[in-house]
Amino acid sequence: MTTAMREGESQMRVVRSESASRPTLADLWSAAAAVPDPEIPVLSVTDLGILRGIEWDPVDPDMVAVTVTPTYSGCPATEAINAALRDALATAGAPRVRVETRLSPPWTTDWITTEGRRKLADFGIAPPGARSAAPAVVDVSRLRRRDRASADRIACPRCGSAHTELVSQFGSTACKAHYRCLDCLEPFDYFKPH
């Protein structure tokens, strides 16, 4: 296989010999699964659950359509992820790649795989807990300030202690909060559920 760029075209195009067959969907999924998240490189796009689908276009047999749901609509890593997916699939033998963004249903931390949650913890980031199902209407007359001591405890990914405290609602990226373990004294990020 040889790789060539057509003049004025931003996508990479792979020129195949007549005897070469197109890659299988399993080959393409394997190639895409190797694409890391730029913000948390220990996670792949499949670990995060943002890669929603890969299929050969029924109208254009040389086009692979990839569907991605970003973690949130303003995620700064979206373009980098899309470019990395195009490159990985072109390297795997896809002649042309079209990345489509699907915002509905919106991404949720529930889509992070079990393996992804393990990788987060091993990397020192507390994986997200279950999302709380918030009611559509909130009666503000019943709201009270929560005591920090009674707040939900996030287990430290280093020592496992639940004796932790929130330092800041915003960690190294917008999707994480910053915590400190009061037992081992190590700071850590918590991937916020949403």
C-alpha positions as CSV (number, residue, x, y, z in Angstrom):
1,M,0.0,0.0,0.0
2,T,1.2,3.5,-0.7
3,T,-0.1,6.7,0.9
4,A,-0.7,9.8,-1.2
5,M,-2.3,13.2,-0.6
6,R,-4.5,14.6,-3.3
7,E,-3.8,18.3,-4.0
8,G,-6.2,20.5,-1.8
9,E,-7.5,17.5,0.1
10,S,-7.1,17.4,3.9
11,Q,-7.9,13.7,4.3
12,M,-5.3,11.0,3.9
13,R,-6.0,8.7,1.0
14,V,-4.6,5.2,0.7
15,V,-4.2,3.9,-2.8
16,R,-4.6,0.1,-3.0
17,S,-3.4,-2.4,-5.5
18,E,-6.0,-4.4,-7.4
19,S,-5.1,-7.5,-5.4
20,A,-5.5,-5.9,-2.0
21,S,-8.8,-6.4,-0.2
22,R,-10.4,-3.8,2.0
23,P,-9.9,-4.3,5.8
24,T,-12.6,-6.0,7.8
25,L,-14.7,-4.1,10.3
26,A,-12.9,-6.0,13.0
27,D,-9.6,-4.7,11.7
28,L,-10.9,-1.1,11.7
29,W,-12.3,-1.4,15.2
30,S,-8.9,-2.8,16.4
31,A,-7.1,0.2,14.7
32,A,-9.5,2.7,16.3
33,A,-9.2,1.0,19.7
34,A,-5.5,2.0,19.7
35,V,-6.4,5.7,19.4
36,P,-5.7,7.3,22.8
37,D,-7.6,10.2,24.4
38,P,-5.3,13.2,24.2
39,E,-6.2,14.4,27.7
40,I,-6.0,11.0,29.4
41,P,-3.7,9.0,27.2
42,V,-4.0,5.8,29.2
43,L,-7.6,5.6,27.8
44,S,-8.5,4.8,24.3
45,V,-11.6,6.2,22.5
46,T,-13.2,2.8,23.0
47,D,-12.4,2.8,26.7
48,L,-14.1,6.1,27.0
49,G,-17.1,4.9,25.0
50,I,-17.0,7.8,22.6
51,L,-16.5,5.7,19.5
52,R,-20.1,4.8,18.7
53,G,-19.7,3.0,15.3
54,I,-17.6,2.1,12.3
55,E,-19.2,1.0,9.0
56,W,-18.5,0.9,5.3
57,D,-20.7,3.5,3.5
58,P,-23.4,1.6,1.6
59,V,-23.3,4.2,-1.3
60,D,-19.5,4.7,-1.5
61,P,-17.6,1.4,-1.1
62,D,-14.3,3.2,-0.5
63,M,-15.6,5.3,2.4
64,V,-15.6,4.3,6.0
65,A,-18.0,6.2,8.2
66,V,-17.0,6.6,11.9
67,T,-19.5,7.9,14.5
68,V,-18.1,9.7,17.6
69,T,-20.0,11.2,20.5
70,P,-17.7,13.7,22.3
71,T,-17.7,13.8,26.1
72,Y,-19.2,17.2,25.8
73,S,-20.0,19.5,22.9
74,G,-17.1,21.9,23.7
75,C,-14.4,19.3,24.4
76,P,-11.1,20.7,23.1
77,A,-9.9,17.2,22.3
78,T,-12.6,16.4,19.7
79,E,-10.7,17.6,16.6
80,A,-7.5,15.8,17.7
81,I,-9.5,12.6,18.3
82,N,-11.1,12.9,14.9
83,A,-7.8,13.4,13.1
84,A,-6.2,10.5,15.0
85,L,-9.1,8.2,14.0
86,R,-8.8,9.2,10.4
87,D,-5.0,8.5,10.5
88,A,-5.4,5.2,12.3
89,L,-8.1,3.9,9.9
90,A,-6.2,5.1,6.8
91,T,-3.1,3.2,8.1
92,A,-5.3,0.1,8.6
93,G,-6.3,0.3,4.9
94,A,-9.4,2.4,4.8
95,P,-9.3,4.3,1.4
96,R,-11.2,7.3,2.8
97,V,-12.6,8.1,6.2
98,R,-15.5,10.3,7.2
99,V,-15.9,11.1,10.9
100,E,-19.5,12.0,12.0
101,T,-20.3,13.6,15.3
102,R,-23.5,12.3,17.1
103,L,-24.7,14.4,20.0
104,S,-27.8,12.5,20.8
105,P,-27.9,10.6,23.0
106,P,-25.3,12.7,24.9
107,W,-22.2,10.9,26.2
108,T,-22.3,9.8,29.8
109,T,-19.6,8.5,32.1
110,D,-21.7,5.3,32.2
111,W,-20.2,4.6,28.8
112,I,-16.7,4.2,30.2
113,T,-15.8,0.5,30.0
114,T,-14.9,-1.6,33.0
115,E,-11.4,-1.7,31.5
116,G,-11.4,2.1,31.2
117,R,-12.3,2.5,34.8
118,R,-9.5,0.2,35.9
119,K,-7.0,2.1,33.7
120,L,-8.1,5.4,35.3
121,A,-7.6,4.1,38.8
122,D,-4.2,2.6,37.8
123,F,-3.2,6.0,36.4
124,G,-4.2,7.7,39.6
125,I,-7.5,9.2,38.6
126,A,-10.6,8.1,40.6
127,P,-13.1,6.7,38.1
128,P,-16.6,8.2,38.1
129,G,-19.3,6.8,40.3
130,A,-22.9,6.2,39.1
131,R,-24.7,9.3,37.9
132,S,-27.5,10.5,40.2
133,A,-30.8,10.7,38.5
134,A,-31.8,14.3,39.3
135,P,-35.4,15.2,39.2
136,A,-36.6,17.5,36.4
137,V,-37.9,20.0,38.9
138,V,-36.1,20.9,42.1
139,D,-37.9,22.4,45.0
140,V,-35.4,25.0,46.2
141,S,-37.3,25.6,49.5
142,R,-36.0,22.2,50.7
143,L,-32.4,22.7,49.8
144,R,-29.8,23.0,52.5
145,R,-26.1,23.5,52.5
146,R,-24.4,20.1,52.8
147,D,-21.8,19.7,55.4
148,R,-18.5,18.8,53.8
149,A,-18.0,16.0,56.2
150,S,-21.2,14.3,55.1
151,A,-20.5,14.8,51.4
152,D,-20.1,11.7,49.3
153,R,-16.6,10.3,49.7
154,I,-14.5,9.5,46.7
155,A,-12.0,6.6,47.3
156,C,-8.3,7.5,46.8
157,P,-7.0,5.6,43.7
158,R,-3.6,5.2,45.4
159,C,-4.4,3.7,48.8
160,G,-8.2,3.0,48.5
161,S,-9.1,5.2,51.5
162,A,-12.5,6.9,51.5
163,H,-11.1,9.5,53.9
164,T,-10.7,12.2,51.2
165,E,-11.7,15.8,50.7
166,L,-12.7,17.9,47.7
167,V,-10.0,20.6,47.0
168,S,-11.6,22.1,43.9
169,Q,-14.6,21.3,41.6
170,F,-12.2,21.7,38.7
171,G,-9.2,19.5,38.2
172,S,-6.7,19.3,35.3
173,T,-9.5,19.3,32.8
174,A,-13.2,20.4,33.1
175,C,-14.4,16.9,33.4
176,K,-12.4,16.2,36.5
177,A,-12.5,17.5,40.2
178,H,-9.4,17.7,42.4
179,Y,-9.3,15.8,45.7
180,R,-6.8,15.0,48.4
181,C,-6.5,11.8,50.4
182,L,-6.3,12.5,54.2
183,D,-4.6,9.2,54.9
184,C,-1.8,9.0,52.3
185,L,-1.9,12.8,51.8
186,E,-1.7,12.4,48.0
187,P,-3.7,14.7,45.7
188,F,-5.7,13.1,42.9
189,D,-8.2,13.8,40.2
190,Y,-11.7,12.4,40.1
191,F,-13.5,11.9,36.8
192,K,-16.8,13.6,37.5
193,P,-19.9,11.6,36.5
194,H,-22.2,13.2,34.0
